[in-house]
Amino acid sequence: MTEPDADLYAYQRDELLSRLQKLFDDHAPWVVHGRALLDPDDIARLRQKIRQGYGFSRRERTALTEAGFHVDALFPGR
C-alpha cells in the first residue's frame, strides 16, 4: 500500500470506531438505509473483536460492507 492509501484506511478505521462507540454509548442499533444491521449487543461484540484482533463473523462482515466499509482493507488478515 502506498502512504495515501494507508492514511485513507486509517481515517475510515477511526470513523468506524467512533461510530461504534457512539452507538454503544447510546445503546442504539446500527441502522443503514432504514434497516437495522447490528443490535446493541452485536455492536459491543464487534468493538471487542476489533480491540482484541479477532476475526469477524459473516454477519458482522456483511453489516460492515453494507454500511460502506471495506473490511479487508481496514482490517487485513481478519
Secondary structure, DSSP 8 states (H G I E B T S, - for coil): --HHHHHHHHHHHHHHHHHHHHHHHHT--EEETTEEEE-HHHHHHHHHHHHHT----HHHHHHHHHTT--HHHHSTT-
